[in-house]
């Protein structure tokens, strides 16, 4: 596992674990949560690692084991110690880094692997969305022991679910059925269906500065940008990866009024692209 701090790569090696997701804390500078699994998630257990940077590299602050591989992690937006992970046994786990043992709670409703989990960032909401290989998306309130709603419509496994940072109650999902879908919690249904690629879509993310712009990454090694005001064709297509694009992230810091950083991660390498935004 690598992190870039002060211009230098810092590494912490965890024998027998393969990383699936990493998220920086929204509260504590440099604190990193990593979801990992044994044997590439095919068999064995999983581990949640909480890491802090120090002068010599990365320091393990806390680790929690789970009975199945962990595939994604998301931080709470109202408590600096709380996280949610998701795993291959169809469950979500609620953890508290202030405690040495856990989890605090387990939510088990999905019938297959849960590959994506995200905590809402909009004010007034404390909701978590999860996407599963059982082709459903579930909405959760972490204070409630069961899901609030189940969203159906995807015709293949769901790889990515992520809240809009702009629009309350709105999230996107990406699936092996080759579609990007935009959902409205209030309407309890899908708003927009975009046939975004002619291959499985493994990841999606929202632009932090344009509520209409999303990006998708797929097995066809390409990234495409989508303007929700006109989804008949992508606003850009980026080529260059030689393996499937497993994870895509839009940089959260604005470079100029017209530009932001798009960081994409494939199975083999990382690439950063300066991306001009479409006009509003």
Backbone as CSV, one residue per row, in Angstrom:
resi,resn,N_x,N_y,N_z,CA_x,CA_y,CA_z,C_x,C_y,C_z
1,UNK,0.849,-1.187,0.000,0.000,0.000,0.000,0.882,1.235,0.000
2,UNK,0.600,2.159,-0.883,1.425,3.343,-1.048,0.604,4.603,-0.816
3,UNK,1.227,5.620,-0.259,0.623,6.943,-0.138,1.695,7.965,-0.471
4,UNK,1.287,9.069,-1.112,2.235,10.117,-1.450,2.084,11.241,-0.447
5,UNK,3.136,11.497,0.299,3.118,12.519,1.348,4.353,13.394,1.173
6,UNK,4.148,14.681,0.991,5.270,15.592,0.852,6.133,15.288,-0.349
7,UNK,5.528,14.750,-1.411,6.243,14.487,-2.642,6.935,13.139,-2.668
8,UNK,6.895,12.361,-1.601,7.547,11.057,-1.556,6.516,9.969,-1.300
9,UNK,6.704,8.827,-1.939,5.801,7.701,-1.737,6.150,6.988,-0.437
10,UNK,5.152,6.743,0.375,5.335,6.021,1.634,4.577,4.707,1.543
11,UNK,5.191,3.665,2.005,4.673,2.321,1.801,4.531,1.586,3.121
12,UNK,3.424,0.869,3.240,3.229,-0.070,4.332,2.828,-1.399,3.705
13,UNK,3.615,-2.414,3.922,3.331,-3.720,3.346,2.608,-4.582,4.379
14,UNK,1.499,-5.172,3.949,0.692,-6.023,4.810,0.661,-7.411,4.183
15,UNK,1.467,-8.322,4.648,1.541,-9.652,4.043,0.188,-10.356,4.026
16,UNK,-0.115,-10.983,2.906,-1.334,-11.770,2.800,-2.598,-10.973,2.581
17,UNK,-2.486,-9.663,2.341,-3.662,-8.831,2.108,-3.522,-8.089,0.781
18,UNK,-4.630,-7.962,0.065,-4.664,-7.215,-1.182,-5.658,-6.062,-1.021
19,UNK,-5.204,-4.849,-1.285,-6.040,-3.676,-1.077,-7.110,-3.527,-2.142
20,UNK,-8.312,-3.159,-1.709,-9.419,-2.919,-2.626,-9.882,-1.471,-2.641
21,UNK,-9.755,-0.764,-1.539,-10.222,0.621,-1.483,-9.435,1.371,-0.420
22,UNK,-9.263,2.670,-0.646,-8.582,3.539,0.325,-9.286,4.885,0.338
23,UNK,-9.549,5.392,1.527,-10.228,6.682,1.667,-9.567,7.494,2.774
24,UNK,-9.249,8.759,2.461,-8.714,9.665,3.475,-9.826,10.149,4.398
25,UNK,-9.482,10.341,5.661,-10.429,10.874,6.633,-10.797,12.309,6.277
26,UNK,-12.083,12.669,6.371,-12.468,14.070,6.140,-12.146,14.961,7.341
27,UNK,-11.666,14.373,8.438,-11.404,15.122,9.662,-9.926,15.224,10.005
28,UNK,-9.211,14.113,9.928,-7.834,14.055,10.415,-6.869,14.030,9.239
29,UNK,-6.023,15.053,9.082,-5.103,15.122,7.938,-4.193,13.902,7.871
30,UNK,-4.163,13.272,6.717,-3.277,12.151,6.495,-3.804,10.805,6.925
31,UNK,-4.841,10.761,7.756,-5.363,9.454,8.204,-6.061,8.754,7.032
32,UNK,-5.737,7.487,6.862,-6.187,6.730,5.704,-6.822,5.427,6.163
33,UNK,-7.977,5.105,5.591,-8.631,3.817,5.838,-8.499,2.963,4.592
34,UNK,-8.095,1.712,4.765,-7.913,0.796,3.644,-8.719,-0.472,3.885
35,UNK,-9.501,-0.867,2.888,-10.230,-2.132,2.922,-9.435,-3.159,2.135
36,UNK,-9.195,-4.317,2.736,-8.329,-5.323,2.124,-8.937,-6.713,2.283
37,UNK,-8.410,-7.643,1.466,-8.903,-9.006,1.481,-7.765,-9.984,1.236
38,UNK,-7.924,-11.200,1.720,-6.999,-12.271,1.384,-7.316,-12.820,-0.001
39,UNK,-6.293,-13.320,-0.678,-6.463,-14.075,-1.927,-7.350,-13.334,-2.933
40,UNK,-7.118,-12.023,-3.045,-7.856,-11.183,-3.995,-9.371,-11.258,-3.798
41,UNK,-9.800,-11.516,-2.583,-11.224,-11.542,-2.275,-11.938,-12.815,-2.662
42,UNK,-11.205,-13.786,-3.235,-11.840,-15.027,-3.663,-12.142,-15.923,-2.464
43,UNK,-11.253,-15.931,-1.493,-11.429,-16.748,-0.289,-10.698,-16.079,0.865
44,UNK,-11.018,-16.501,2.080,-10.317,-15.970,3.233,-11.013,-14.776,3.854
45,UNK,-10.316,-14.112,4.774,-10.907,-13.027,5.553,-10.527,-11.663,4.973
46,UNK,-10.993,-10.628,5.650,-10.685,-9.262,5.249,-10.188,-8.457,6.435
47,UNK,-9.567,-7.309,6.136,-9.020,-6.457,7.193,-9.259,-4.995,6.852
48,UNK,-9.708,-4.241,7.847,-9.777,-2.783,7.750,-8.554,-2.222,8.449
49,UNK,-7.752,-1.452,7.723,-6.528,-0.862,8.243,-6.699,0.639,8.373
50,UNK,-6.358,1.194,9.528,-6.374,2.633,9.751,-4.912,3.070,9.858
51,UNK,-4.477,3.939,8.955,-3.071,4.305,8.846,-2.879,5.803,9.065
52,UNK,-1.766,6.143,9.696,-1.362,7.535,9.883,0.043,7.721,9.319
53,UNK,0.312,8.865,8.686,1.665,9.115,8.198,2.597,9.505,9.338
54,UNK,3.859,9.105,9.237,4.874,9.583,10.166,6.167,9.820,9.392
55,UNK,7.229,10.159,10.079,8.468,10.533,9.407,9.068,9.382,8.607
56,UNK,8.834,8.158,9.032,9.443,7.014,8.357,8.529,6.339,7.348
57,UNK,7.277,6.758,7.283,6.366,6.144,6.324,4.937,6.193,6.796
58,UNK,4.313,5.029,6.892,2.947,4.914,7.362,2.911,4.068,8.625
59,UNK,2.181,4.539,9.617,2.063,3.836,10.892,0.671,3.228,11.003
60,UNK,0.623,1.970,11.393,-0.659,1.308,11.601,-1.255,1.768,12.932
61,UNK,-2.352,2.516,12.856,-3.019,2.999,14.062,-3.956,1.945,14.635
62,UNK,-4.702,1.289,13.766,-5.670,0.297,14.216,-5.962,-0.662,13.064
63,UNK,-6.278,-1.899,13.380,-6.729,-2.844,12.357,-7.864,-3.676,12.919
64,UNK,-8.806,-4.001,12.043,-9.954,-4.810,12.407,-10.098,-5.927,11.380
65,UNK,-10.290,-7.139,11.839,-10.475,-8.271,10.941,-11.946,-8.612,10.795
66,UNK,-12.283,-9.120,9.607,-13.633,-9.586,9.335,-13.540,-10.951,8.676
67,UNK,-14.610,-11.726,8.747,-14.586,-13.124,8.317,-14.593,-13.302,6.801
68,UNK,-14.816,-12.232,6.055,-14.800,-12.295,4.595,-14.067,-11.068,4.062
69,UNK,-13.713,-11.096,2.775,-12.975,-9.988,2.189,-13.732,-8.677,2.261
70,UNK,-13.014,-7.577,2.533,-13.597,-6.235,2.541,-13.274,-5.552,1.220
71,UNK,-14.302,-4.994,0.563,-14.146,-4.456,-0.784,-14.227,-2.938,-0.870
72,UNK,-14.810,-2.286,0.121,-14.914,-0.833,0.056,-15.037,-0.286,1.476
73,UNK,-14.745,1.020,1.613,-14.807,1.678,2.913,-15.223,3.127,2.702
74,UNK,-15.972,3.668,3.669,-16.385,5.071,3.608,-16.420,5.641,5.022
75,UNK,-15.966,6.888,5.170,-15.953,7.561,6.472,-17.297,8.224,6.751
76,UNK,-17.638,8.261,8.027,-18.786,9.035,8.475,-18.543,10.514,8.203
77,UNK,-19.614,11.220,7.941,-19.533,12.661,7.738,-19.910,13.454,8.986
78,UNK,-20.208,12.755,10.091,-20.543,13.478,11.329,-19.824,12.950,12.565
79,UNK,-18.903,11.980,12.371,-18.141,11.434,13.503,-16.777,11.004,12.983
80,UNK,-15.719,11.595,13.489,-14.376,11.366,12.959,-13.860,9.953,13.192
81,UNK,-14.515,9.200,14.073,-14.034,7.856,14.406,-14.779,6.743,13.672
82,UNK,-15.863,7.052,13.000,-16.768,6.025,12.503,-16.589,5.792,11.004
83,UNK,-16.605,4.510,10.607,-16.516,4.110,9.215,-17.511,2.982,8.943
84,UNK,-17.780,2.780,7.658,-18.560,1.634,7.206,-17.765,0.911,6.131
85,UNK,-17.725,-0.418,6.221,-17.116,-1.244,5.187,-18.173,-2.198,4.633
86,UNK,-17.836,-2.837,3.507,-18.729,-3.843,2.920,-17.895,-5.046,2.499
87,UNK,-18.540,-6.197,2.408,-17.754,-7.418,2.277,-18.403,-8.452,1.377
88,UNK,-17.627,-9.533,1.167,-18.037,-10.601,0.275,-19.155,-11.470,0.801
89,UNK,-19.485,-11.368,2.085,-20.570,-12.171,2.639,-21.923,-11.467,2.568
90,UNK,-21.967,-10.336,1.852,-23.226,-9.608,1.678,-23.563,-8.656,2.800
91,UNK,-22.620,-8.368,3.686,-22.910,-7.512,4.837,-22.145,-6.198,4.784
92,UNK,-22.634,-5.229,5.581,-21.942,-3.982,5.861,-21.576,-3.986,7.340
93,UNK,-20.442,-3.366,7.678,-19.981,-3.326,9.065,-19.740,-1.868,9.479
94,UNK,-20.181,-1.517,10.661,-19.974,-0.190,11.236,-18.860,-0.291,12.280
95,UNK,-17.787,0.521,12.111,-16.612,0.457,12.981,-16.382,1.795,13.675
96,UNK,-15.750,1.719,14.839,-15.368,2.906,15.603,-13.872,2.800,15.898
97,UNK,-13.072,3.708,15.308,-11.616,3.627,15.481,-11.179,3.992,16.893
98,UNK,-12.073,4.564,17.705,-11.738,4.861,19.099,-11.790,3.607,19.967
99,UNK,-12.297,2.524,19.416,-12.388,1.265,20.145,-11.451,0.243,19.517
100,UNK,-10.898,-0.610,20.345,-9.928,-1.587,19.851,-10.590,-2.781,19.191
101,UNK,-11.862,-3.000,19.455,-12.571,-4.155,18.907,-13.853,-3.688,18.224
102,UNK,-14.366,-4.516,17.371,-15.593,-4.189,16.646,-16.001,-5.375,15.784
103,UNK,-17.015,-5.186,14.954,-17.690,-3.925,14.659,-18.772,-3.557,15.683
104,UNK,-19.220,-2.302,15.593,-20.318,-1.858,16.438,-21.630,-2.479,16.005
105,UNK,-21.789,-2.644,14.682,-23.037,-3.167,14.158,-22.774,-3.807,12.797
106,UNK,-23.584,-4.791,12.460,-23.503,-5.459,11.164,-24.876,-5.397,10.508
107,UNK,-24.892,-5.034,9.234,-26.137,-4.965,8.467,-26.072,-6.047,7.383
108,UNK,-26.946,-7.022,7.459,-26.882,-8.161,6.540,-28.229,-8.348,5.850
109,UNK,-28.322,-7.813,4.623,-29.532,-7.996,3.831,-29.219,-8.404,2.398
110,UNK,-28.102,-7.907,1.842,-27.736,-8.315,0.491,-27.497,-9.822,0.454
111,UNK,-27.789,-10.446,-0.679,-27.662,-11.896,-0.809,-26.377,-12.320,-1.514
112,UNK,-25.613,-11.347,-2.025,-24.315,-11.643,-2.622,-23.317,-10.571,-2.198
113,UNK,-22.116,-10.630,-2.765,-21.057,-9.696,-2.395,-21.525,-8.240,-2.485
114,UNK,-21.129,-7.443,-1.487,-21.356,-5.997,-1.539,-20.030,-5.363,-1.947
115,UNK,-20.027,-4.690,-3.097,-18.778,-4.216,-3.676,-18.563,-2.726,-3.517
116,UNK,-19.602,-2.015,-3.078,-19.483,-0.564,-2.994,-20.317,-0.037,-1.837
117,UNK,-19.778,0.979,-1.141,-20.504,1.637,-0.057,-20.071,3.093,-0.014
118,UNK,-21.025,3.995,0.254,-20.697,5.424,0.258,-21.599,6.142,1.245
119,UNK,-21.000,7.092,1.991,-21.721,7.891,2.997,-22.042,9.249,2.376
120,UNK,-23.293,9.672,2.491,-23.727,10.930,1.888,-22.948,12.121,2.449
121,UNK,-22.586,13.062,1.562,-21.817,14.239,1.956,-22.653,15.505,2.041
122,UNK,-23.911,15.441,1.677,-24.737,16.638,1.693,-25.262,16.896,3.095
123,UNK,-25.420,18.184,3.430,-25.855,18.566,4.773,-27.271,18.065,5.052
124,UNK,-27.485,17.679,6.285,-28.815,17.251,6.682,-29.105,15.786,6.436
125,UNK,-28.178,15.076,5.783,-28.368,13.654,5.517,-27.275,12.850,6.217
126,UNK,-27.646,11.745,6.806,-26.676,10.786,7.330,-27.082,9.417,6.791
127,UNK,-26.905,9.262,5.488,-27.362,8.069,4.800,-26.190,7.367,4.132
128,UNK,-26.282,6.056,4.052,-25.280,5.228,3.396,-25.972,4.462,2.273
129,UNK,-25.288,4.364,1.128,-25.808,3.605,0.005,-24.830,2.472,-0.304
130,UNK,-25.355,1.291,-0.601,-24.528,0.130,-0.904,-24.975,-0.509,-2.209
131,UNK,-23.999,-1.021,-2.976,-24.289,-1.703,-4.227,-23.733,-3.104,-4.203
132,UNK,-24.509,-4.067,-4.702,-24.168,-5.479,-4.534,-24.206,-6.246,-5.844
133,UNK,-23.551,-7.396,-5.807,-23.615,-8.313,-6.939,-24.991,-8.980,-7.042
134,UNK,-25.865,-8.774,-6.057,-27.228,-9.286,-6.178,-28.109,-8.362,-7.024
135,UNK,-27.474,-7.340,-7.648,-28.113,-6.417,-8.596,-29.007,-5.387,-7.912
136,UNK,-28.886,-5.244,-6.596,-29.687,-4.245,-5.891,-28.797,-3.193,-5.249
137,UNK,-29.400,-2.027,-5.032,-28.818,-0.956,-4.245,-29.687,-0.782,-3.013
138,UNK,-29.045,-0.638,-1.856,-29.810,-0.454,-0.613,-29.420,0.860,0.055
139,UNK,-30.412,1.483,0.659,-30.248,2.736,1.390,-30.324,2.439,2.881
140,UNK,-29.346,3.015,3.637,-29.249,2.729,5.063,-29.139,4.018,5.869
141,UNK,-29.733,4.019,7.040,-29.448,4.983,8.101,-28.653,4.210,9.140
142,UNK,-27.395,4.583,9.401,-26.567,3.799,10.323,-27.140,3.655,11.729
143,UNK,-28.079,4.516,12.099,-28.689,4.401,13.425,-29.847,3.408,13.452
144,UNK,-30.205,2.900,12.274,-31.315,1.949,12.158,-30.742,0.589,11.763
145,UNK,-31.272,-0.462,12.314,-30.695,-1.783,12.108,-31.052,-2.466,10.815
146,UNK,-31.861,-1.820,9.965,-32.244,-2.429,8.699,-32.269,-1.360,7.612
147,UNK,-32.284,-1.796,6.355,-32.263,-0.851,5.243,-33.577,-0.079,5.176
148,UNK,-33.487,1.130,4.654,-34.663,1.989,4.512,-35.391,1.727,3.201
149,UNK,-34.619,1.313,2.180,-35.206,1.149,0.849,-34.276,0.292,0.000
150,UNK,-34.845,-0.437,-0.954,-34.070,-1.221,-1.909,-34.418,-0.761,-3.320
151,UNK,-33.381,-0.511,-4.115,-33.550,-0.032,-5.484,-33.189,-1.155,-6.451
152,UNK,-34.107,-1.450,-7.370,-33.900,-2.503,-8.365,-33.998,-1.926,-9.774
153,UNK,-33.343,-2.582,-10.703,-33.374,-2.124,-12.087,-32.163,-2.576,-12.881
154,UNK,-31.001,-2.621,-12.232,-29.809,-3.112,-12.917,-29.991,-4.585,-13.284
155,UNK,-29.446,-4.965,-14.442,-29.597,-6.315,-14.961,-28.321,-7.145,-14.811
156,UNK,-27.353,-6.611,-14.099,-26.126,-7.345,-13.829,-25.557,-6.835,-12.506
157,UNK,-24.404,-7.345,-12.111,-23.823,-6.971,-10.820,-23.547,-5.469,-10.756
158,UNK,-23.629,-4.906,-9.555,-23.357,-3.482,-9.344,-21.971,-3.352,-8.729
159,UNK,-21.133,-2.537,-9.371,-19.755,-2.366,-8.931,-19.525,-1.063,-8.174
160,UNK,-20.346,-0.055,-8.414,-20.057,1.266,-7.846,-21.349,1.996,-7.527
161,UNK,-21.407,2.590,-6.334,-22.513,3.467,-5.946,-21.913,4.679,-5.256
162,UNK,-22.349,5.865,-5.619,-21.760,7.069,-5.031,-22.779,8.195,-5.006
163,UNK,-22.817,8.889,-3.879,-23.743,10.007,-3.697,-23.293,11.223,-4.497
164,UNK,-24.259,11.986,-4.960,-23.952,13.305,-5.506,-23.509,14.219,-4.369
165,UNK,-22.391,14.957,-4.554,-21.980,15.913,-3.521,-22.796,17.204,-3.563
166,UNK,-23.694,17.308,-4.533,-24.450,18.548,-4.739,-25.943,18.401,-4.449
167,UNK,-26.544,17.288,-4.877,-27.996,17.142,-4.894,-28.426,16.195,-3.774
168,UNK,-29.127,16.674,-2.761,-29.572,15.787,-1.679,-30.431,14.644,-2.210
169,UNK,-30.192,13.453,-1.690,-31.007,12.304,-2.056,-30.761,11.751,-3.435
170,UNK,-29.641,12.103,-4.054,-29.349,11.656,-5.416,-28.037,10.883,-5.417
171,UNK,-28.018,9.710,-6.048,-26.784,8.941,-6.167,-26.702,8.286,-7.537
172,UNK,-25.495,7.882,-7.893,-25.241,7.210,-9.160,-24.790,5.791,-8.902
173,UNK,-25.044,4.909,-9.868,-24.571,3.528,-9.773,-24.042,3.085,-11.132
174,UNK,-23.028,2.213,-11.108,-22.422,1.673,-12.326,-22.447,0.158,-12.233
175,UNK,-22.693,-0.499,-13.373,-22.992,-1.920,-13.330,-22.358,-2.687,-14.483
176,UNK,-22.323,-3.990,-14.296,-21.911,-4.883,-15.366,-22.891,-4.937,-16.514
177,UNK,-24.077,-4.345,-16.358,-25.030,-4.286,-17.470,-24.726,-3.149,-18.439
178,UNK,-23.563,-2.496,-18.241,-23.037,-1.465,-19.144,-23.762,-0.128,-19.022
179,UNK,-24.516,0.061,-17.932,-25.228,1.317,-17.755,-24.754,2.075,-16.521
180,UNK,-24.847,3.401,-16.622,-24.731,4.330,-15.504,-26.135,4.807,-15.194
181,UNK,-26.540,4.723,-13.938,-27.902,5.113,-13.574,-27.874,6.166,-12.471
182,UNK,-28.794,7.113,-12.581,-28.958,8.181,-11.599,-30.277,7.959,-10.887
183,UNK,-30.212,7.924,-9.553,-31.369,7.564,-8.740,-31.787,8.729,-7.844
184,UNK,-33.082,8.766,-7.521,-33.643,9.768,-6.616,-34.273,9.051,-5.433
185,UNK,-33.722,9.277,-4.243,-34.222,8.612,-3.045,-35.677,8.986,-2.774
186,UNK,-36.024,10.243,-3.003,-37.382,10.695,-2.715,-38.404,10.020,-3.614
187,UNK,-38.020,9.781,-4.870,-38.920,9.119,-5.808,-38.822,7.606,-5.733
188,UNK,-37.816,7.107,-4.977,-37.583,5.667,-4.818,-37.446,4.973,-6.163
189,UNK,-36.796,5.645,-7.105,-36.628,5.045,-8.424,-35.539,5.720,-9.220
190,UNK,-35.326,5.201,-10.432,-34.264,5.690,-11.285,-34.726,6.924,-12.060
191,UNK,-33.865,7.935,-12.162,-34.157,9.144,-12.923,-33.645,9.059,-14.345
192,UNK,-32.415,8.567,-14.500,-31.754,8.544,-15.801,-31.031,7.211,-15.954
193,UNK,-31.135,6.606,-17.141,-30.374,5.406,-17.491,-29.512,5.740,-18.697
194,UNK,-28.181,5.585,-18.527,-27.237,5.938,-19.581,-26.495,4.679,-20.022
195,UNK,-26.651,4.241,-21.290,-25.827,3.138,-21.803,-24.415,3.654,-22.064
196,UNK,-23.599,3.685,-21.009,-22.371,4.476,-21.017,-21.204,3.814,-21.743
197,UNK,-21.135,2.480,-21.744,-20.049,1.751,-22.396,-20.621,0.495,-23.039
198,UNK,-19.838,-0.107,-23.913,-20.190,-1.423,-24.447,-19.350,-2.486,-23.739
199,UNK,-19.228,-2.327,-22.439,-18.467,-3.230,-21.584,-18.917,-2.985,-20.153
200,UNK,-18.540,-3.887,-19.248,-18.889,-3.716,-17.847,-18.302,-2.415,-17.312
201,UNK,-19.101,-1.648,-16.576,-18.641,-0.405,-15.955,-18.279,-0.719,-14.510
202,UNK,-17.027,-0.463,-14.148,-16.521,-0.847,-12.838,-16.523,0.297,-11.836
203,UNK,-16.626,1.547,-12.303,-16.490,2.671,-11.382,-17.139,3.918,-11.959
204,UNK,-17.583,4.801,-11.063,-18.099,6.106,-11.473,-17.834,7.101,-10.357
205,UNK,-17.816,8.384,-10.712,-17.629,9.434,-9.707,-18.229,10.727,-10.220
206,UNK,-18.625,11.587,-9.281,-19.178,12.897,-9.593,-18.064,13.939,-9.599
207,UNK,-18.223,14.939,-10.444,-17.371,16.118,-10.369,-17.780,16.924,-9.145
208,UNK,-16.792,17.411,-8.407,-17.076,18.139,-7.172,-17.519,19.583,-7.428
209,UNK,-17.349,20.074,-8.660,-17.643,21.477,-8.954,-18.681,21.657,-10.043
210,UNK,-19.257,20.566,-10.523,-20.295,20.651,-11.547,-21.287,19.538,-11.272
211,UNK,-22.479,19.884,-10.828,-23.448,18.886,-10.400,-23.949,18.009,-11.537
212,UNK,-23.688,18.412,-12.786,-24.165,17.653,-13.942,-23.120,16.726,-14.540
213,UNK,-21.892,16.752,-14.051,-20.806,16.014,-14.678,-20.403,14.788,-13.857
214,UNK,-20.377,13.627,-14.524,-19.873,12.390,-13.936,-18.877,11.755,-14.889
215,UNK,-18.067,10.851,-14.350,-17.119,10.101,-15.167,-17.283,8.622,-14.853
216,UNK,-17.119,7.785,-15.887,-17.199,6.337,-15.733,-15.906,5.693,-16.221
217,UNK,-15.561,4.562,-15.616,-14.423,3.761,-16.044,-14.879,2.328,-16.236
218,UNK,-14.350,1.653,-17.279,-14.919,0.367,-17.665,-13.859,-0.660,-18.036
219,UNK,-14.344,-1.876,-18.290,-13.490,-2.978,-18.707,-12.870,-2.713,-20.079
220,UNK,-13.480,-1.837,-20.879,-12.928,-1.517,-22.198,-11.724,-0.584,-22.126
221,UNK,-11.212,-0.316,-20.924,-9.995,0.485,-20.682,-10.194,1.976,-20.930
222,UNK,-11.417,2.418,-21.068,-11.678,3.825,-21.349,-12.392,4.503,-20.191
223,UNK,-12.305,5.850,-20.195,-13.087,6.685,-19.291,-13.951,7.598,-20.137
224,UNK,-15.157,7.819,-19.678,-16.066,8.710,-20.398,-16.717,9.681,-19.416
225,UNK,-16.879,10.916,-19.882,-17.550,11.934,-19.093,-18.960,12.130,-19.584
226,UNK,-19.879,12.369,-18.652,-21.303,12.469,-18.979,-21.898,13.728,-18.372
227,UNK,-22.564,14.520,-19.219,-23.302,15.696,-18.773,-24.768,15.298,-18.679
228,UNK,-25.322,15.351,-17.481,-26.675,14.860,-17.263,-27.740,15.669,-17.990
229,UNK,-27.368,16.832,-18.504,-28.336,17.628,-19.266,-28.482,17.116,-20.696
230,UNK,-27.529,16.299,-21.146,-27.580,15.725,-22.497,-26.735,14.458,-22.500
231,UNK,-27.377,13.311,-22.369,-26.648,12.048,-22.202,-26.615,11.218,-23.482
232,UNK,-26.931,11.832,-24.616,-26.933,11.064,-25.861,-25.537,10.613,-26.266
233,UNK,-24.517,11.374,-25.866,-23.141,10.987,-26.131,-22.248,11.585,-25.051
234,UNK,-21.090,10.969,-24.809,-20.204,11.499,-23.758,-19.621,12.846,-24.147
235,UNK,-19.320,13.652,-23.133,-18.694,14.947,-23.397,-17.190,14.799,-23.589
236,UNK,-16.629,13.682,-23.154,-15.234,13.363,-23.458,-15.030,11.860,-23.315
237,UNK,-14.004,11.365,-23.986,-13.552,9.989,-23.838,-12.041,10.008,-23.697
238,UNK,-11.534,9.301,-22.686,-10.107,9.265,-22.403,-9.598,7.832,-22.555
239,UNK,-8.573,7.687,-23.394,-7.985,6.379,-23.657,-6.541,6.373,-23.175
240,UNK,-5.985,5.205,-23.007,-4.596,5.129,-22.584,-4.319,3.986,-21.635
241,UNK,-5.307,3.601,-20.837,-5.126,2.439,-19.973,-5.048,1.171,-20.818
242,UNK,-4.282,0.228,-20.370,-4.160,-1.043,-21.068,-4.841,-2.182,-20.323
243,UNK,-5.367,-1.896,-19.148,-6.161,-2.846,-18.384,-7.464,-2.168,-17.968
244,UNK,-8.392,-2.970,-17.499,-9.681,-2.436,-17.062,-9.492,-1.337,-16.023
245,UNK,-10.314,-0.308,-16.096,-10.265,0.801,-15.150,-11.109,0.411,-13.936
246,UNK,-10.428,0.037,-12.862,-11.126,-0.473,-11.688,-11.650,0.631,-10.781
247,UNK,-11.024,1.786,-10.770,-11.457,2.850,-9.859,-11.162,4.197,-10.491
248,UNK,-12.111,5.110,-10.425,-11.918,6.463,-10.946,-12.337,7.458,-9.868
249,UNK,-11.549,8.525,-9.709,-11.847,9.544,-8.715,-11.619,10.924,-9.313
250,UNK,-12.576,11.816,-9.077,-12.415,13.218,-9.442,-11.744,13.941,-8.283
251,UNK,-10.690,14.678,-8.572,-9.966,15.432,-7.546,-10.896,16.442,-6.890
252,UNK,-10.751,16.597,-5.578,-11.652,17.476,-4.825,-11.166,18.908,-4.747
253,UNK,-9.982,19.220,-5.301,-9.451,20.582,-5.254,-9.488,21.214,-6.641
254,UNK,-10.076,22.380,-6.719,-10.164,23.081,-7.991,-8.792,23.650,-8.368
255,UNK,-8.403,23.470,-9.633,-7.151,24.026,-10.132,-7.368,25.464,-10.612
256,UNK,-8.315,25.646,-11.506,-8.745,26.976,-11.939,-10.258,26.923,-12.059
257,UNK,-10.848,28.033,-12.481,-12.292,28.051,-12.666,-12.735,27.068,-13.746
258,UNK,-11.855,26.718,-14.675,-12.240,25.886,-15.811,-11.656,24.483,-15.762
259,UNK,-10.885,24.163,-14.726,-10.203,22.886,-14.741,-10.257,22.207,-13.374
260,UNK,-10.234,20.893,-13.418,-10.059,20.114,-12.198,-9.269,18.871,-12.562
261,UNK,-8.731,18.195,-11.553,-7.942,16.998,-11.801,-8.827,15.766,-11.782
262,UNK,-8.620,14.921,-12.786,-9.261,13.614,-12.817,-8.189,12.563,-12.601
263,UNK,-8.299,11.783,-11.552,-7.353,10.714,-11.280,-8.033,9.380,-11.540
264,UNK,-7.410,8.525,-12.337,-7.985,7.236,-12.650,-7.019,6.144,-12.244
265,UNK,-7.585,5.041,-11.761,-6.774,3.924,-11.327,-7.209,2.675,-12.088
266,UNK,-6.257,2.041,-12.745,-6.541,0.772,-13.402,-5.861,-0.337,-12.624
267,UNK,-5.946,-1.548,-13.143,-5.356,-2.682,-12.439,-3.838,-2.611,-12.406
268,UNK,-3.244,-1.759,-13.262,-1.787,-1.802,-13.371,-1.081,-0.499,-13.050
269,UNK,-1.755,0.662,-13.213,-1.033,1.910,-13.004,-1.986,3.060,-12.750
270,UNK,-1.425,4.173,-12.305,-2.197,5.370,-11.973,-1.865,6.469,-12.964
271,UNK,-2.867,7.215,-13.348,-2.674,8.257,-14.335,-3.445,9.486,-13.902
272,UNK,-2.863,10.665,-14.026,-3.558,11.916,-13.703,-3.699,12.729,-14.973
273,UNK,-4.891,13.277,-15.185,-5.197,14.006,-16.406,-5.816,15.343,-16.031
274,UNK,-5.348,16.425,-16.637,-5.953,17.728,-16.437,-7.148,17.832,-17.359
275,UNK,-8.316,17.955,-16.761,-9.560,17.839,-17.522,-10.310,19.161,-17.534
276,UNK,-10.509,19.786,-18.714,-11.347,20.988,-18.768,-12.808,20.616,-18.578
277,UNK,-13.514,21.387,-17.766,-14.918,21.123,-17.546,-15.743,21.737,-18.660
278,UNK,-16.876,21.090,-19.002,-17.777,21.692,-19.979,-18.412,22.938,-19.387
279,UNK,-18.780,23.908,-20.219,-19.386,25.140,-19.709,-20.720,24.856,-19.048
280,UNK,-21.022,25.626,-18.008,-22.307,25.476,-17.335,-23.413,26.143,-18.155
